[in-house]
Amino acid sequence: LTSVSPYPVSGSADSTLTGTLEANPPRWPETVKVLSQGADYTVVDQIYEEMKSLDKGQFSKSRYAILFEASATPHEVDVRLGYYTSVYGLGRHPSDTKVRSLTSTNESPHPELGSLQNFWRSAENFHTGGHPSYSLDGEGGMLWAVSQAAPLRRVVVDHNLFLWYLRLPPAGVSSKDARYPKQGVALDYDGWVQLGYTDPIGDFASGGYMANVQVNGYVNLGSQQQFFARNCVAKAWQKGAWNFVFVGCPGAPHSPGHGGHGGHAVAPVYSNVASTKVVAEKPFIVKTPDGRYSLAVPAVADARCGVDFSLTEEELRDFSRVFVAQPRHTAAEINGKLAEGKDIVFCPGIYQLSETLRVKHCGQVLLGLGFATLVAPETDMPCVQVADEATGIRISGLMFEAFYRPLGSKSLGDLSPGPEALLRMGTGEITRDASVASSWNFIHDCFARVGGQEAPLTARDELDGSRPARRPQSQEQLFTSEARCRSMVQIHQPCVVGDNLWLWRADHWLSDQYLVYNHENFCGNGLHVARPAHHVTMYGLFVEHTLSDMTLWQGEDGVTYFYQSELPYDAMDEAAGQTSRVAPFKAHGYLVDQAVQRHEAVGVGVYAYFRDHDVTVPAAIKVPDHDGVRIQNALTKYLNGGPKTFVKGKCLLQCEKRYGRIQCIIQKGSRCVGSSTDADKDKPHFASA
């Protein structure tokens, strides 16, 4: 890269900055807790108790950010993270802010659910030790049992890092009891026996993402199905389940490429890419001893390997040039600050936008704290639109959510399809030089959601065995409102890097007690990379349950390092679609347009669980048959299929595993590569092409 910075030495985003200076220090709302060393830390546990539960926390409207000040002595507090909670250190270097322990664990009593819904939590820019009591094989460390949208960034871990949770013995149960398992569950003993386990059990986990993390011990992947790591270092990486991708992680494991045989005996598969392409670390906040705040905007780099905690004065912007937004501020007020050229820091909360936020100045930063959530306007417009001419942009730490439109008397077929996208980068009217650092825009830790926040009127409690296995097909109105959009993220401009995106059409509300059926909460593509969008790179891309091609890629020179997707549980076949007057599911997990000449993807996973109908997908991944198109270590996995049956006497739902299949892993041109999931429904299948 040519090192041309779009920022003047003063650290402001643009030399055309106008308007009055903002307060520094800012006035933080109650949703932001700034804690000095030795402060009253009871608020940390209070937030956790409010946000920990699957039912109340997972779709809570509360949001929190906990900011620990840098200190020469550690913060003697054990931090547990629940939903919509982020922890940040305020030092320039992670080791400037030491926190005794920080943990994400499992609140579900069921190993099958385990960490699978440990979403929407994050931890950044601190140095920590181990969990106060948790250990594996007698060794301690940090417990970070998570799935999607739970990033770990810019962190130093003193000991080991555990990315999964192994159940501990039930209290008060004697190991002399003949029924006692080798290692039990965090339930009472009767609960353990009901679940039918007699051996140690690792909770299911479907992560995950970490970047710029230094682990002074080992990383234990355990029961994680998949995980992505960028620019991380550890003494060793211990075995995981299926699919793991490392980029710029020296010493990480590596498996040889797998050809077109679809073999399943090789899991887990590790893909190790020696160094990054273009990358820039996520912006973060620094507080100095005099009480002033700065926004750190790390420089663009390429070919990086290992961690980088360096920070220069030129990468710091004084908060007098930063507008601190709160949910009480209107979209017009925020747009006014953007028009002045200021950066925006969004405090935790839900922002009901009445108009699109428009980013037009080069170098601007939009940084969300505590999963600040932007809800799209009612006018079918995006939450955020980045102008073609705007370069050096950082969109970081934000959630984007589709607007819930009242159904009224309209049927689903009469509803508007919603906005073209929730986040739209460019319009396709400009080209850029990819060799110049200032050409690049970045999306960090951005998560989109269609559905989930509002529950339907008709509940289907899966733990009630008297209810039918499926909700009957019906034209009867089941909801008061529905969220919709055509795609979640659209990229129309070249030179864009995505760094941890989870784009989720919600399959449930309030844990698993309210489920989505019959293509409700419509969303077509999760990610659409349009034809003008050349040189787009994705580090850690997760797309789930959308109803058209989940990722549609039309631009040249695209690269994806790690992809995880689940096809929609409620996918409808031809017969069901005719009955419900809904188009049946005919799509792929990852589609590269046939005109594309150059594309690369590493560690592409597409999983099938067709709950309601017997759907056949011809290929998980479809790409053109050109020499410049390469797919390495792709996989499919049959998760489940068919209606669930409640098992009396146990808290279990069993599935007959009879619905659905993916016929091949990769369709390259007219060639099918890799075997059908029918070949072995219990193991992943791998292929490269």
VEXPADREN-14466 format. One record per residue (C-alpha): residue number from 1; residue in one letter; x, y, z. Coordinates in steps of 0.001 Angstrom, whole numbers, always signed. Layout:
N
  seq  type        x        y        z
  NUM     a        X        Y        Z
...
END
This chain:
689
  seq  type        x        y        z
    1     l       +0       +0       +0
    2     t    +1021    +3556     -655
    3     s     +938    +5188    +2781
    4     v    -1186    +8215    +2039
    5     s    -3287    +9279    +5019
    6     p    -6575   +11128    +4478
    7     y    -6161   +12784    +7882
    8     p    -4198   +15934    +8718
    9     v    -1699   +15756   +11588
   10     s    -4184   +17442   +13938
   11     g    -6209   +14235   +13990
   12     s    -9483   +15712   +12720
   13     a   -11409   +13670   +10195
   14     d   -11467   +16325    +7501
   15     s    -9932   +19747    +6988
   16     t   -13399   +21085    +6160
   17     l   -14629   +20506    +9730
   18     t   -17165   +23166   +10760
   19     g   -19449   +23930   +13696
   20     t   -18756   +24467   +17375
   21     l   -16468   +22246   +19420
   22     e   -18044   +19442   +21427
   23     a   -17618   +19026   +25194
   24     n   -14537   +17108   +26293
   25     p   -15024   +15224   +28538
   26     p   -18476   +14396   +27185
   27     r   -21561   +13973   +29328
   28     w   -22131   +10252   +29310
   29     p   -25672    +8932   +29879
   30     e   -26570    +6298   +32483
   31     t   -26019    +3542   +29936
   32     v   -22276    +4282   +29970
   33     k   -20439    +3416   +33192
   34     v   -16933    +4872   +33536
   35     l   -15126    +3108   +36385
   36     s   -11883    +4232   +37971
   37     q    -9628    +1844   +39859
   38     g   -11167    +1017   +43248
   39     a   -14622    +2289   +42284
   40     d   -17829     +693   +43515
   41     y   -18030    -2241   +41137
   42     t   -21478    -3440   +42199
   43     v   -22931    -1889   +39050
   44     v   -21071    -4532   +37016
   45     d   -23020    -7353   +38676
   46     q   -26252    -5369   +38486
   47     i   -25945    -5059   +34723
   48     y   -25142    -8749   +34398
   49     e   -28162    -9806   +36450
   50     e   -30397    -7683   +34228
   51     m   -28906    -8854   +30918
   52     k   -27893   -12479   +31476
   53     s   -31069   -14439   +30742
   54     l   -31940   -15995   +27405
   55     d   -35562   -14935   +27639
   56     k   -35301   -11448   +29142
   57     g   -31825   -10416   +28070
   58     q   -31639   -11723   +24531
   59     f   -34180    -9284   +23124
   60     s   -33975    -6639   +25811
   61     k   -34201    -2999   +24799
   62     s   -31477    -2125   +27297
   63     r   -27876    -1535   +26194
   64     y   -24737     -940   +28318
   65     a   -21092      +23   +27940
   66     i   -18659     -409   +30850
   67     l   -15497    +1677   +30470
   68     f   -12554     +901   +32780
   69     e   -10014    +3665   +33209
   70     a    -6328    +2927   +32776
   71     s    -4556    +2431   +36099
   72     a    -1172    +1382   +37472
   73     t    -2975    -1167   +39670
   74     p    -5567    -3703   +38478
   75     h    -9316    -3369   +38718
   76     e   -10081    -6052   +41314
   77     v   -13389    -7132   +39839
   78     d   -14700   -10287   +38181
   79     v   -16731    -9131   +35186
   80     r   -19456   -11339   +33719
   81     l   -21017   -10279   +30446
   82     g   -24629   -10740   +29389
   83     y   -26490    -9522   +26328
   84     y   -25923    -6074   +24778
   85     t   -23039    -5353   +27118
   86     s   -19577    -4232   +26069
   87     v   -16471    -3793   +28207
   88     y   -13722    -1402   +27092
   89     g   -10382     -417   +28534
   90     l    -9557    +3278   +28159
   91     g    -5773    +2983   +27878
   92     r    -3586    +3430   +24826
   93     h    -2251     -111   +25266
   94     p    -4261    -3123   +26488
   95     s    -1932    -3551   +29479
   96     d    -2718       -5   +30627
   97     t    -6070    -1397   +31846
   98     k    -5908    -4594   +33874
   99     v    -9122    -6317   +34948
  100     r    -8902    -9314   +37299
  101     s   -11190   -11520   +35198
  102     l   -13737   -11233   +32438
  103     t   -16120   -14042   +31526
  104     s   -18852   -15047   +29119
  105     t   -20475   -18248   +30351
  106     n   -23715   -20145   +29758
  107     e   -26980   -19410   +31516
  108     s   -28870   -22209   +29768
  109     p   -29211   -25438   +31778
  110     h   -29096   -27494   +28589
  111     p   -25799   -28439   +26915
  112     e   -27558   -28658   +23531
  113     l   -28309   -24943   +23746
  114     g   -25123   -24164   +25660
  115     s   -23432   -21134   +24091
  116     l   -25422   -21263   +20838
  117     q   -27316   -18083   +21723
  118     n   -24505   -16241   +23507
  119     f   -24756   -13298   +21100
  120     w   -24288    -9527   +21343
  121     r   -21523    -9020   +23892
  122     s   -17956    -7798   +23433
  123     a   -14700    -7015   +25231
  124     e   -11881    -4772   +23985
  125     n    -8578    -3155   +24921
  126     f    -7663    -4631   +28303
  127     h    -5340    -7108   +30040
  128     t    -6849    -9889   +32134
  129     g    -6111   -13013   +34111
  130     g    -8205   -16136   +34487
  131     h   -11672   -17029   +35685
  132     p   -11729   -17149   +39515
  133     s   -12859   -20786   +39653
  134     y   -13153   -22315   +36177
  135     s   -10387   -24595   +34906
  136     l    -9784   -27381   +32400
  137     d    -7469   -30246   +33321
  138     g    -6353   -28254   +36335
  139     e    -5292   -25207   +34303
  140     g    -6967   -21827   +34596
  141     g    -7681   -19096   +32100
  142     m   -10224   -16721   +30647
  143     l   -13618   -18298   +29817
  144     w   -15174   -16794   +26673
  145     a   -17943   -19218   +25640
  146     v   -19723   -17401   +22816
  147     s   -21270   -17689   +19381
  148     q   -21857   -14947   +16780
  149     a   -21634   -11183   +17395
  150     a   -19381   -11568   +20434
  151     p   -15985   -10192   +19398
  152     l   -12833   -10193   +21493
  153     r   -10363    -7498   +20382
  154     r    -7098    -5888   +21422
  155     v    -6726    -8046   +24528
  156     v    -3859    -9617   +26478
  157     v    -4743   -12830   +28366
  158     d    -2249   -13851   +31041
  159     h    -2962   -17566   +31015
  160     n    -5174   -19672   +28734
  161     l    -8271   -18794   +26743
  162     f   -11220   -21214   +26788
  163     l   -13705   -20653   +23958
  164     w   -16169   -23265   +25211
  165     y   -17758   -24457   +28452
  166     l   -17395   -27914   +29984
  167     r   -20087   -28673   +32566
  168     l   -18941   -28974   +36172
  169     p   -20077   -31661   +38682
  170     p   -23457   -31150   +40357
  171     a   -23164   -29811   +43869
  172     g   -23767   -32311   +46658
  173     v   -23451   -35433   +44509
  174     s   -21008   -38040   +45713
  175     s   -18622   -39512   +43215
  176     k   -19306   -42887   +44891
  177     d   -22855   -42827   +43547
  178     a   -23059   -45410   +40783
  179     r   -25040   -42999   +38612
  180     y   -22566   -40171   +39016
  181     p   -21071   -39041   +35690
  182     k   -17368   -38389   +35412
  183     q   -18132   -34714   +35213
  184     g   -21612   -33404   +35613
  185     v   -23719   -30448   +34712
  186     a   -24471   -27128   +36354
  187     l   -27936   -28452   +37270
  188     d   -29071   -30395   +40293
  189     y   -28427   -34128   +40060
  190     d   -31967   -35018   +38988
  191     g   -31673   -32523   +36157
  192     w   -28503   -34183   +34977
  193     v   -30083   -37643   +35001
  194     q   -33162   -36336   +33150
  195     l   -30932   -35085   +30369
  196     g   -29538   -38566   +30051
  197     y   -25834   -37747   +30233
  198     t   -23290   -40035   +31853
  199     d   -20029   -38555   +30523
  200     p   -18365   -35143   +30509
  201     i   -20203   -32833   +28139
  202     g   -19023   -29779   +26268
  203     d   -21773   -27246   +25672
  204     f   -22532   -26578   +22019
  205     a   -20970   -23355   +20730
  206     s   -21157   -21675   +17326
  207     g   -18601   -18874   +17347
  208     g   -16935   -16725   +16802
  209     y   -14402   -13935   +16199
  210     m   -11228   -12603   +17794
  211     a    -8628   -10145   +16498
  212     n    -5405    -8587   +17753
  213     v    -5376   -10828   +20826
  214     q    -2283   -12046   +22679
  215     v    -2759   -15221   +24731
  216     n     +245   -16048   +26903
  217     g     -941   -19655   +27317
  218     y    -2953   -21783   +24904
  219     v    -6333   -21309   +23206
  220     n    -8727   -24214   +23763
  221     l   -11300   -24435   +20946
  222     g   -13088   -27441   +22479
  223     s   -16708   -27842   +21380
  224     q   -16680   -24748   +19166
  225     q   -18116   -25715   +15790
  226     q   -16119   -22983   +14075
  227     f   -14079   -19883   +14906
  228     f   -12131   -17137   +13127
  229     a    -8965   -15489   +14428
  230     r    -7065   -12592   +12842
  231     n    -3670   -11328   +13968
  232     c    -3668   -13340   +17179
  233     v     -808   -15114   +18961
  234     a     -849   -18022   +21421
  235     k    +1537   -20730   +22570
  236     a     -775   -23379   +21117
  237     w    -4275   -23891   +19714
  238     q    -6063   -26964   +21043
  239     k    -8507   -29009   +18980
  240     g   -11981   -27805   +17998
  241     a   -14906   -29393   +16150
  242     w   -15272   -28467   +12437
  243     n   -13963   -25322   +10737
  244     f   -11285   -22868   +11908
  245     v    -9609   -20095    +9935
  246     f    -6519   -18163   +11044
  247     v    -5201   -15103    +9203
  248     g    -1908   -13561   +10322
  249     c    -1695   -15875   +13347
  250     p    +1872   -17246   +13561
  251     g    +2053   -20807   +14830
  252     a    -1648   -21550   +14325
  253     p    -2504   -25033   +13007
  254     h    -3014   -25771    +9331
  255     s    -4631   -28643    +7439
  256     p    -3792   -29436    +3824
  257     g    -6356   -28395    +1228
  258     h    -9139   -30878     +575
  259     g    -9949   -31850    -2966
  260     g   -13254   -32768    -4511
  261     h   -13885   -35860    -2421
  262     g   -16160   -34492     +283
  263     g   -14485   -36639    +2920
  264     h   -15734   -36269    +6478
  265     a   -13010   -38023    +8476
  266     v   -10718   -34994    +8429
  267     a   -12669   -32709   +10788
  268     p   -11595   -30426   +12290
  269     v   -10057   -28554    +9369
  270     y    -7726   -25611   +10004
  271     s    -6999   -22993    +7329
  272     n    -3935   -20868    +8063
  273     v    -3270   -17797    +5913
  274     a     +161   -16366    +6710
  275     s     -723   -12664    +6660
  276     t    -3606   -10305    +6056
  277     k    -4425    -8334    +2991
  278     v    -5461    -4729    +3673
  279     v    -6584    -4266    +7285
  280     a    -7156    -1552    +9895
  281     e    -7973    -2190   +13524
  282     k   -11275    -1001   +14935
  283     p   -11384    +2535   +16413
  284     f   -11429    +2793   +20217
  285     i   -11571    +5389   +22982
  286     v    -8657    +6625   +25106
  287     k    -8948    +8644   +28315
  288     t    -5931   +10569   +29575
  289     p    -5101   +11300   +33247
  290     d    -6384   +14883   +32858
  291     g    -9862   +13505   +32127
  292     r    -9987   +14266   +28412
  293     y   -11007   +11730   +25798
  294     s    -9594   +10910   +22368
  295     l   -10826    +8707   +19546
  296     a    -8094    +6356   +18342
  297     v    -8301    +5544   +14628
  298     p    -5598    +2964   +13815
  299     a    -3818    +3329   +10472
  300     v    -4351    +1151    +7435
  301     a    -1826    -1661    +6906
  302     d    -1352    -4725    +4768
  303     a     +537    -8031    +4981
  304     r     +252    -8007    +8779
  305     c    +1189   -11003   +10896
  306     g     +774   -11131   +14681
  307     v     -579    -8535   +17095
  308     d      -37    -4787   +16844
  309     f     -872    -2626   +19863
  310     s    +1064     +444   +18678
  311     l     -628    +3840   +18550
  312     t     +813    +7123   +17295
  313     e     -271   +10673   +18124
  314     e    -1440   +11085   +14523
  315     e    -3987    +8321   +15091
  316     l    -5671   +10189   +17981
  317     r    -8540   +12642   +17502
  318     d    -9633   +14935   +20311
  319     f   -13220   +14413   +21467
  320     s   -13951   +18096   +20873
  321     r   -14316   +16974   +17236
  322     v   -16557   +14024   +18162
  323     f   -20316   +14222   +18636
  324     v   -21540   +11846   +21341
  325     a   -25021   +10781   +20221
  326     q   -27760    +9453   +22467
  327     p   -31105    +7874   +21524
  328     r   -32840   +11161   +22360
  329     h   -31046   +12814   +19432
  330     t   -32943   +12814   +16152
  331     a   -31550   +11549   +12884
  332     a   -31625   +15139   +11617
  333     e   -29438   +16284   +14532
  334     i   -26945   +13477   +13912
  335     n   -26906   +14262   +10189
  336     g   -26190   +17872   +11042
  337     k   -23068   +16810   +12960
  338     l   -22019   +14514   +10104
  339     a   -22402   +17420    +7692
  340     e   -19979   +19395    +9888
  341     g   -17400   +16652    +9292
  342     k   -17486   +15337   +12855
  343     d   -17091   +11753   +13959
  344     i   -20030   +10203   +15813
  345     v   -19869    +7997   +18911
  346     f   -23257    +6365   +19555
  347     c   -24026    +5714   +23221
  348     p   -25823    +2451   +24026
  349     g   -29511    +2444   +23175
  350     i   -32004    +2029   +20342
  351     y   -32159    +4817   +17742
  352     q   -35458    +5014   +15862
  353     l   -34289    +6798   +12731
  354     s   -36646    +9027   +10807
  355     e   -34149    +9486    +7975
  356     t   -30980    +7845    +6678
  357     l   -27673    +8849    +8275
  358     r   -25439   +10114    +5458
  359     v   -21646    +9839    +5601
  360     k   -20034   +12191    +3067
  361     h   -16715   +13394    +4545
  362     c   -13508   +11443    +4064
  363     g   -12107    +9826    +7193
  364     q   -15301    +9955    +9252
  365     v   -15906    +7419   +12009
  366     l   -19227    +6054   +13240
  367     l   -18506    +4106   +16426
  368     g   -21224    +2389   +18450
  369     l   -20811    +1554   +22133
  370     g   -22680    -1249   +23861
  371     f   -24406    -2491   +20696
  372     a   -26036     +819   +19858
  373     t   -28874     -155   +17512
  374     l   -30042    +1847   +14491
  375     v   -33583    +1010   +13347
  376     a   -34245    +1783    +9686
  377     p   -36659    +4607    +8814
  378     e   -40262    +3778    +7967
  379     t   -39646    +5202    +4480
  380     d   -37866    +2040    +3213
  381     m   -34480    +3751    +3301
  382     p   -31180    +2452    +4779
  383     c   -30001    +3181    +8288
  384     v   -26658    +4428    +6916
  385     q   -25610    +5478    +3415
  386     v   -21912    +6082    +2674
  387     a   -21305    +8427     -264
  388     d   -19254    +7272    -3249
  389     e   -16642    +9980    -2719
  390     a   -16189    +9258    +1010
  391     t   -12955    +7320    +1663
  392     g   -11148    +6341    +4857
  393     i   -14523    +5643    +6508
  394     r   -14925    +3473    +9622
  395     i   -18370    +2045   +10438
  396     s   -17835     +180   +13713
  397     g   -19696    -1429   +16596
  398     l   -23229     -815   +15345
  399     m   -26338    -2967   +15039
  400     f   -28705    -2354   +12138
  401     e   -32301    -3435   +12435
  402     a   -35196    -3535    +9991
  403     f   -38254    -1453   +10813
  404     y   -41312    -3326   +12101
  405     r   -44191    -2341    +9849
  406     p   -47775    -2914   +11061
  407     l   -49602    -5582    +9112
  408     g   -53020    -4046    +9475
  409     s   -55380    -5656    +6987
  410     k   -52626    -6477    +4485
  411     s   -51511   -10000    +3744
  412     l   -47803   -10775    +3689
  413     g   -47791   -10686     -100
  414     d   -49091    -7106     -118
  415     l   -46385    -5720    +2171
  416     s   -43512    -3589     +923
  417     p   -40284    -5625     +671
  418     g   -38636    -2999    +2846
  419     p   -35422    -1036    +2312
  420     e   -32937    -2115     -327
  421     a   -30364    -2445    +2464
  422     l   -29834    -1517    +6108
  423     l   -26223     -448    +5462
  424     r   -25358     +755    +1955
  425     m   -21782    +1514     +953
  426     g   -21710    +3700    -2165
  427     t   -23911    +3734    -5246
  428     g   -21463    +2428    -7854
  429     e   -20494    +5735    -9448
  430     i   -16764    +5810    -8662
  431     t   -13556    +3788    -9029
  432     r   -10557    +3707    -6683
  433     d    -6899    +2748    -6619
  434     a    -6628     -260    -4303
  435     s    -2875     +334    -3843
  436     v    -3507    +3599    -1948
  437     a    -4253    +3281    +1769
  438     s    -6678    +6203    +1791
  439     s    -8928    +4463     -764
  440     w   -10205    +1931    +1746
  441     n   -13340    +1923    +3899
  442     f   -13861     -423    +6854
  443     i   -16808    -2077    +8569
  444     h   -15927    -3482   +12020
  445     d   -18178    -5519   +14320
  446     c   -21410    -4583   +12574
  447     f   -24428    -6816   +13058
  448     a   -27751    -6677   +11245
  449     r   -31037    -8225   +12280
  450     v   -34378    -8726   +10548
  451     g   -36984    -9780   +13099
  452     g   -36542   -10973   +16648
  453     q   -37234    -7881   +18690
  454     e   -41013    -8183   +18639
  455     a   -42847   -11421   +19474
  456     p   -45788   -12870   +17526
  457     l   -49245   -13049   +19025
  458     t   -49294   -16839   +18704
  459     a   -46757   -18625   +20881
  460     r   -45485   -22097   +20168
  461     d   -43779   -23430   +23277
  462     e   -41541   -26262   +22123
  463     l   -41325   -27754   +25602
  464     d   -45055   -28435   +25590
  465     g   -45464   -31907   +24120
  466     s   -49186   -31451   +23575
  467     r   -48671   -28820   +20861
  468     p   -48388   -29849   +17201
  469     a   -44978   -30453   +15725
  470     r   -45528   -27661   +13199
  471     r   -47726   -24636   +13149
  472     p   -50405   -25339   +10556
  473     q   -50111   -23460    +7281
  474     s   -52650   -20693    +7323
  475     q   -53498   -17337    +5818
  476     e   -54627   -16189    +9250
  477     q   -52777   -13154   +10551
  478     l   -50348   -14268   +13232
  479     f   -48436   -11058   +13909
  480     t   -49196    -7427   +14541
  481     s   -46068    -6346   +12673
  482     e   -43267    -7735   +10569
  483     a   -39700    -6660    +9836
  484     r   -38567    -6762    +6210
  485     c   -35677    -5754    +3962
  486     r   -34312    -6824     +613
  487     s   -30736    -7209    +1845
  488     m   -28934    -6315    +5039
  489     v   -25607    -4984    +3729
  490     q   -25002    -3796     +174
  491     i   -21578    -2767    -1076
  492     h   -21488     -754    -4311
  493     q   -18072     +871    -3955
  494     p   -14603     -637    -4376
  495     c   -11990    -1088    -1629
  496     v   -14118    -2104    +1353
  497     v   -13046    -4368    +4217
  498     g   -15584    -6133    +6410
  499     d   -14121    -7214    +9737
  500     n   -16657    -9368   +11614
  501     l   -20205    -9136   +10276
  502     w   -23174   -11200   +11461
  503     l   -26224   -10722    +9248
  504     w   -29152   -12563   +10795
  505     r   -32709   -13081    +9725
  506     a   -34043   -14041   +13141
  507     d   -35277   -17612   +13430
  508     h   -36786   -17059   +16893
  509     w   -37979   -14564   +19467
  510     l   -37440   -14947   +23196
  511     s   -35177   -17988   +23037
  512     d   -36861   -20977   +21364
  513     q   -40386   -20385   +22639
  514     y   -41418   -18268   +19637
  515     l   -40264   -19453   +16247
  516     v   -40401   -18054   +12707
  517     y   -42423   -19899   +10059
  518     n   -43502   -19671    +6417
  519     h   -40878   -17123    +5292
  520     e   -42079   -14450    +7717
  521     n   -39769   -11468    +8346
  522     f   -38585   -11554    +4760
  523     c   -34970   -10798    +3876
  524     g   -33393   -11743     +561
  525     n   -29584   -11456     +740
  526     g   -27547   -11027    +3860
  527     l   -24590    -9539    +1941
  528     h   -24724    -8234    -1621
  529     v   -21388    -7198    -3147
  530     a   -22467    -5455    -6339
  531     r   -20655    -5406    -9670
  532     p   -18822    -2065    -9170
  533     a   -17468    -3247    -5784
  534     h   -14025    -4568    -6701
  535     h   -11428    -5446    -4053
  536     v   -13840    -6233    -1228
  537     t   -12374    -8354    +1583
  538     m   -14264   -10067    +4404
  539     y   -12535   -11222    +7592
  540     g   -15124   -13302    +9428
  541     l   -18503   -13245    +7674
  542     f   -21609   -14834    +9208
  543     v   -24937   -14871    +7314
  544     e   -27949   -16855    +8480
  545     h   -31490   -17801    +7449
  546     t   -32074   -15362    +4587
  547     l   -34452   -16423    +1823
  548     s   -32489   -15677    -1355
  549     d   -28791   -16313    -2007
  550     m   -27410   -15608    +1428
  551     t   -24259   -13985      +82
  552     l   -24367   -12697    -3500
  553     w   -20984   -11565    -4873
  554     q   -20750    -9784    -8232
  555     g   -17562    -7702    -7883
  556     e   -14083    -8746    -9016
  557     d   -11107    -9537    -6765
  558     g   -13233   -10386    -3747
  559     v   -11845   -12374     -833
  560     t   -13595   -14041    +2104
  561     y   -11605   -15460    +4994
  562     f   -14079   -17617    +6955
  563     y   -17786   -17886    +6279
  564     q   -20486   -19448    +8424
  565     s   -24098   -19746    +7364
  566     e   -27213   -21681    +8232
  567     l   -29883   -22092    +5583
  568     p   -33355   -21016    +6785
  569     y   -35068   -23422    +9183
  570     d   -38460   -22459    +7750
  571     a   -37482   -22968    +4106
  572     m   -40546   -23958    +2074
  573     d   -40656   -26483     -744
  574     e   -42847   -26172    -3851
  575     a   -45943   -27726    -2294
  576     a   -45783   -25631     +859
  577     g   -45129   -22475    -1136
  578     q   -48241   -23042    -3250
  579     t   -50364   -23649     -155
  580     s   -49132   -20496    +1584
  581     r   -48805   -18396    -1582
  582     v   -45133   -17808     -820
  583     a   -42217   -18359    -3202
  584     p   -40386   -21588    -2293
  585     f   -36745   -21559    -1191
  586     k   -34387   -21880    -4172
  587     a   -31065   -20386    -3196
  588     h   -27458   -21010    -2161
  589     g   -25433   -20274     +914
  590     y   -22717   -18484    -1100
  591     l   -23081   -17445    -4742
  592     v   -20431   -15831    -6954
  593     d   -21834   -14373   -10165
  594     q   -20963   -16309   -13330
  595     a   -19295   -13235   -14877
  596     v   -16699   -12953   -12077
  597     q   -13171   -13920   -13150
  598     r   -11288   -13616    -9832
  599     h   -12528   -14582    -6384
  600     e   -11064   -16379    -3358
  601     a   -12793   -17855     -315
  602     v   -11263   -19865    +2532
  603     g   -13169   -21883    +5123
  604     v   -16709   -21515    +3729
  605     g   -19268   -23391    +5821
  606     v   -22933   -23883    +4897
  607     y   -25184   -25831    +7279
  608     a   -28638   -27359    +6777
  609     y   -31491   -27693    +9256
  610     f   -34807   -27770    +7413
  611     r   -37273   -27947   +10260
  612     d   -40604   -27750    +8444
  613     h   -40249   -29119    +4900
  614     d   -38186   -31619    +2955
  615     v   -36078   -29144     +969
  616     t   -33246   -30101    -1387
  617     v   -30491   -27559    -2147
  618     p   -28503   -28506    -5283
  619     a   -25273   -26877    -4064
  620     a   -24213   -25007     -936
  621     i   -21760   -22833    -2893
  622     k   -22050   -21868    -6547
  623     v   -19153   -20232    -8420
  624     p   -18040   -19798   -12051
  625     d   -15558   -22250   -13552
  626     h   -12642   -19846   -14023
  627     d    -8997   -20352   -13043
  628     g    -9042   -17189   -10924
  629     v   -11921   -18455    -8747
  630     r   -10703   -20608    -5851
  631     i   -12631   -22076    -2920
  632     q   -10494   -23703     -220
  633     n   -11703   -25903    +2634
  634     a   -15422   -25480    +2078
  635     l   -17775   -27615    +4127
  636     t   -21373   -28619    +4569
  637     k   -22959   -30035    +7709
  638     y   -26396   -31558    +8189
  639     l   -27513   -30203   +11566
  640     n   -31030   -31555   +11786
  641     g   -34260   -31869    +9847
  642     g   -37933   -32487   +10399
  643     p   -40387   -31860   +13203
  644     k   -39248   -32321   +16766
  645     t   -40874   -34748   +19181
  646     f   -41097   -34060   +22892
  647     v   -39662   -36936   +24951
  648     k   -41624   -37540   +28133
  649     g   -39562   -37766   +31288
  650     k   -36678   -35782   +29810
  651     c   -36197   -32117   +28970
  652     l   -35377   -33129   +25406
  653     l   -36727   -32617   +21930
  654     q   -35683   -35276   +19465
  655     c   -35671   -34812   +15715
  656     e   -36046   -37634   +13227
  657     k   -33306   -36248   +10948
  658     r   -35289   -36950    +7819
  659     y   -35916   -33548    +6198
  660     g   -33606   -31887    +3736
  661     r   -30242   -32251    +2080
  662     i   -27490   -30349     +295
  663     q   -26685   -32321    -2864
  664     c   -23071   -31131    -3233
  665     i   -20676   -28736    -1542
  666     i   -19506   -26665    -4529
  667     q   -20963   -26257    -7985
  668     k   -18161   -24819   -10112
  669     g   -19629   -24072   -13502
  670     s   -21413   -27300   -14406
  671     r   -19206   -29493   -12176
  672     c   -20412   -30659    -8765
  673     v   -17655   -31031    -6171
  674     g   -18102   -32848    -2871
  675     s   -20696   -35295    -1647
  676     s   -24277   -34910     -489
  677     t   -25078   -34447    +3188
  678     d   -27099   -37675    +2800
  679     a   -23792   -39573    +2607
  680     d   -23343   -39124    +6364
  681     k   -25703   -36867    +8286
  682     d   -23624   -36886   +11451
  683     k   -20320   -35518   +10146
  684     p   -19180   -32492    +8147
  685     h   -18151   -32887    +4502
  686     f   -15235   -30937    +3007
  687     a   -14120   -29995     -492
  688     s   -11989   -27473    -2398
  689     a   -12305   -26325    -5983
END
